[in-house]
Amino acid sequence: MNADFTNFLDRAKPLGVLYVDVYPYAYTESGELEFLLFRRLPSVVMPGQWQPICGKINKEERISEAFHRQVAKKTGLPPIELFKIDYVNIFYDDYYDTVMFVPSAACEVGREVTLDTSLHDDAKFVKPSQLTEYGLFDAQLHAYDILQATLAKRKQHLHKA
């Protein structure tokens, strides 16, 4: 059957790009990779949830600008290096009744984080093997896998150069 899609446009839901995710990381003095996680306050949506940097895009703001702004806001640090990763988190948001597309970036940061206490009450660096202990969403764990593979490729490329 070849149904005309325009017959269903009155029921089509908008798609949303409202948030960005940034996966901050740093290296220990011995060169080990660690990821920076943030714990949400008990008084906000998803209380106690550990997460990477997650935040809204401002009106008229480019996604790349939101990546940078969210890093500075949540860590108090400028990014050492920030780059997009090949991952977009896609999920249904029942509050907005839409499917959200959340672009992702990675960011190397310094270790002296100034916590944004408006949404979080703790932040800590964890080893990649510890990520599953923090109740992260499957999509976030998948993004960390992609980031680790990306960092390994970048490191390999630097050694060849």
KOLTOR-482532 format. One record per residue (C-alpha): residue in one letter; x, y, z. Coordinates in Angstrom, 1 decimal, always signed. Layout:
# residues N
(r 'A'; (X; Y; Z))
...
***
This chain:
# residues 161
(r 'M'; (+0.0; +0.0; +0.0))
(r 'N'; (+1.3; +3.4; -0.9))
(r 'A'; (-0.3; +5.9; +1.6))
(r 'D'; (+0.3; +9.6; +1.1))
(r 'F'; (+2.3; +10.8; +4.2))
(r 'T'; (+0.6; +14.2; +4.0))
(r 'N'; (-2.6; +12.5; +5.2))
(r 'F'; (-0.9; +12.0; +8.5))
(r 'L'; (+0.8; +15.4; +9.1))
(r 'D'; (-2.0; +16.5; +11.4))
(r 'R'; (-0.7; +13.8; +13.9))
(r 'A'; (+3.1; +14.2; +13.3))
(r 'K'; (+5.0; +15.2; +16.4))
(r 'P'; (+7.9; +17.7; +16.3))
(r 'L'; (+11.4; +16.5; +16.8))
(r 'G'; (+13.5; +18.2; +19.4))
(r 'V'; (+17.1; +19.3; +19.7))
(r 'L'; (+16.9; +21.0; +23.1))
(r 'Y'; (+19.9; +19.5; +25.0))
(r 'V'; (+23.6; +18.7; +24.5))
(r 'D'; (+25.7; +16.1; +26.3))
(r 'V'; (+29.4; +16.6; +26.9))
(r 'Y'; (+31.6; +13.8; +28.1))
(r 'P'; (+34.4; +15.4; +30.1))
(r 'Y'; (+37.6; +13.5; +30.7))
(r 'A'; (+41.1; +14.0; +32.1))
(r 'Y'; (+44.3; +12.0; +32.5))
(r 'T'; (+45.9; +11.1; +35.8))
(r 'E'; (+49.6; +11.9; +36.3))
(r 'S'; (+50.4; +8.4; +35.2))
(r 'G'; (+48.5; +8.9; +32.0))
(r 'E'; (+45.3; +6.9; +32.9))
(r 'L'; (+42.0; +8.1; +31.4))
(r 'E'; (+39.3; +9.1; +33.8))
(r 'F'; (+35.8; +10.5; +33.2))
(r 'L'; (+34.2; +13.3; +35.1))
(r 'L'; (+30.7; +12.5; +36.4))
(r 'F'; (+28.2; +14.8; +38.2))
(r 'R'; (+25.5; +13.8; +40.7))
(r 'R'; (+22.2; +15.7; +40.5))
(r 'L'; (+20.7; +17.3; +43.5))
(r 'P'; (+17.9; +15.6; +45.5))
(r 'S'; (+15.6; +18.5; +44.7))
(r 'V'; (+15.8; +18.4; +40.8))
(r 'V'; (+14.5; +16.2; +38.1))
(r 'M'; (+16.3; +12.8; +38.2))
(r 'P'; (+17.5; +13.3; +41.8))
(r 'G'; (+20.8; +11.6; +42.7))
(r 'Q'; (+21.4; +10.5; +39.1))
(r 'W'; (+25.1; +10.5; +38.0))
(r 'Q'; (+25.7; +11.9; +34.5))
(r 'P'; (+28.1; +13.6; +32.2))
(r 'I'; (+27.5; +17.3; +31.4))
(r 'C'; (+23.9; +17.6; +30.2))
(r 'G'; (+22.3; +20.9; +29.5))
(r 'K'; (+19.9; +22.9; +27.5))
(r 'I'; (+20.7; +24.9; +24.3))
(r 'N'; (+19.8; +28.5; +24.7))
(r 'K'; (+17.5; +30.2; +22.2))
(r 'E'; (+19.5; +31.3; +19.1))
(r 'E'; (+22.6; +29.4; +20.3))
(r 'R'; (+24.5; +27.1; +18.0))
(r 'I'; (+25.0; +23.6; +19.3))
(r 'S'; (+28.8; +24.1; +19.3))
(r 'E'; (+28.4; +27.2; +21.5))
(r 'A'; (+26.2; +25.2; +23.9))
(r 'F'; (+28.9; +22.6; +24.2))
(r 'H'; (+31.4; +25.2; +25.3))
(r 'R'; (+29.0; +27.1; +27.6))
(r 'Q'; (+27.9; +24.0; +29.4))
(r 'V'; (+31.4; +22.9; +30.1))
(r 'A'; (+32.3; +26.3; +31.5))
(r 'K'; (+29.1; +26.4; +33.6))
(r 'K'; (+29.3; +22.9; +35.0))
(r 'T'; (+33.0; +22.7; +35.7))
(r 'G'; (+34.2; +26.3; +36.1))
(r 'L'; (+36.9; +25.4; +33.6))
(r 'P'; (+37.6; +26.2; +30.0))
(r 'P'; (+37.9; +23.1; +27.8))
(r 'I'; (+41.5; +22.0; +27.1))
(r 'E'; (+40.1; +20.4; +24.0))
(r 'L'; (+36.5; +20.0; +22.9))
(r 'F'; (+35.4; +17.9; +19.9))
(r 'K'; (+32.2; +16.3; +18.7))
(r 'I'; (+31.8; +12.6; +18.9))
(r 'D'; (+30.0; +10.4; +16.5))
(r 'Y'; (+27.0; +9.9; +18.7))
(r 'V'; (+23.5; +11.4; +19.0))
(r 'N'; (+21.4; +10.2; +21.9))
(r 'I'; (+17.8; +9.7; +20.7))
(r 'F'; (+15.0; +9.2; +23.2))
(r 'Y'; (+11.3; +9.9; +23.8))
(r 'D'; (+10.7; +12.8; +26.3))
(r 'D'; (+7.3; +12.4; +27.8))
(r 'Y'; (+7.4; +16.0; +29.4))
(r 'Y'; (+7.6; +17.6; +25.9))
(r 'D'; (+5.9; +14.6; +24.2))
(r 'T'; (+8.5; +14.5; +21.5))
(r 'V'; (+11.5; +12.5; +20.3))
(r 'M'; (+14.7; +14.3; +21.4))
(r 'F'; (+18.0; +14.2; +19.5))
(r 'V'; (+20.9; +15.1; +21.8))
(r 'P'; (+24.2; +15.8; +20.1))
(r 'S'; (+27.3; +14.7; +21.9))
(r 'A'; (+30.8; +16.1; +22.4))
(r 'A'; (+33.9; +15.2; +24.4))
(r 'C'; (+36.0; +17.5; +26.4))
(r 'E'; (+39.4; +17.2; +28.1))
(r 'V'; (+39.3; +19.3; +31.3))
(r 'G'; (+41.6; +20.1; +34.1))
(r 'R'; (+41.2; +18.3; +37.4))
(r 'E'; (+40.4; +21.4; +39.6))
(r 'V'; (+36.6; +21.5; +39.0))
(r 'T'; (+34.4; +24.2; +40.5))
(r 'L'; (+31.1; +22.5; +40.9))
(r 'D'; (+27.9; +24.2; +39.7))
(r 'T'; (+25.8; +23.7; +42.8))
(r 'S'; (+22.5; +24.8; +41.1))
(r 'L'; (+21.9; +21.3; +39.8))
(r 'H'; (+24.7; +19.1; +41.3))
(r 'D'; (+26.0; +18.2; +44.7))
(r 'D'; (+29.0; +16.1; +43.8))
(r 'A'; (+31.5; +15.5; +41.0))
(r 'K'; (+34.1; +12.9; +40.7))
(r 'F'; (+36.6; +11.4; +38.2))
(r 'V'; (+36.1; +7.7; +37.6))
(r 'K'; (+38.0; +5.1; +35.7))
(r 'P'; (+36.3; +3.7; +32.6))
(r 'S'; (+35.8; +0.3; +34.3))
(r 'Q'; (+33.8; +2.0; +37.1))
(r 'L'; (+31.2; +3.7; +34.8))
(r 'T'; (+28.6; +0.9; +35.3))
(r 'E'; (+28.7; +1.4; +39.0))
(r 'Y'; (+27.1; +4.9; +38.7))
(r 'G'; (+23.6; +4.0; +37.3))
(r 'L'; (+24.2; +5.7; +34.0))
(r 'F'; (+21.7; +5.2; +31.2))
(r 'D'; (+22.6; +2.6; +28.6))
(r 'A'; (+22.8; +5.4; +25.9))
(r 'Q'; (+25.4; +7.2; +28.0))
(r 'L'; (+27.4; +4.0; +28.5))
(r 'H'; (+27.3; +3.5; +24.7))
(r 'A'; (+28.6; +7.1; +24.2))
(r 'Y'; (+31.5; +6.4; +26.6))
(r 'D'; (+32.4; +3.3; +24.6))
(r 'I'; (+32.4; +5.4; +21.4))
(r 'L'; (+34.5; +8.1; +23.2))
(r 'Q'; (+37.0; +5.6; +24.4))
(r 'A'; (+37.4; +4.2; +20.9))
(r 'T'; (+37.7; +7.7; +19.5))
(r 'L'; (+40.4; +8.6; +22.0))
(r 'A'; (+42.3; +5.4; +21.3))
(r 'K'; (+42.2; +6.2; +17.5))
(r 'R'; (+43.4; +9.8; +18.2))
(r 'K'; (+46.2; +8.5; +20.4))
(r 'Q'; (+47.3; +6.0; +17.7))
(r 'H'; (+47.2; +8.7; +15.0))
(r 'L'; (+49.4; +11.0; +17.1))
(r 'H'; (+52.0; +8.2; +17.6))
(r 'K'; (+52.1; +7.6; +13.8))
(r 'A'; (+52.7; +11.3; +13.1))
***
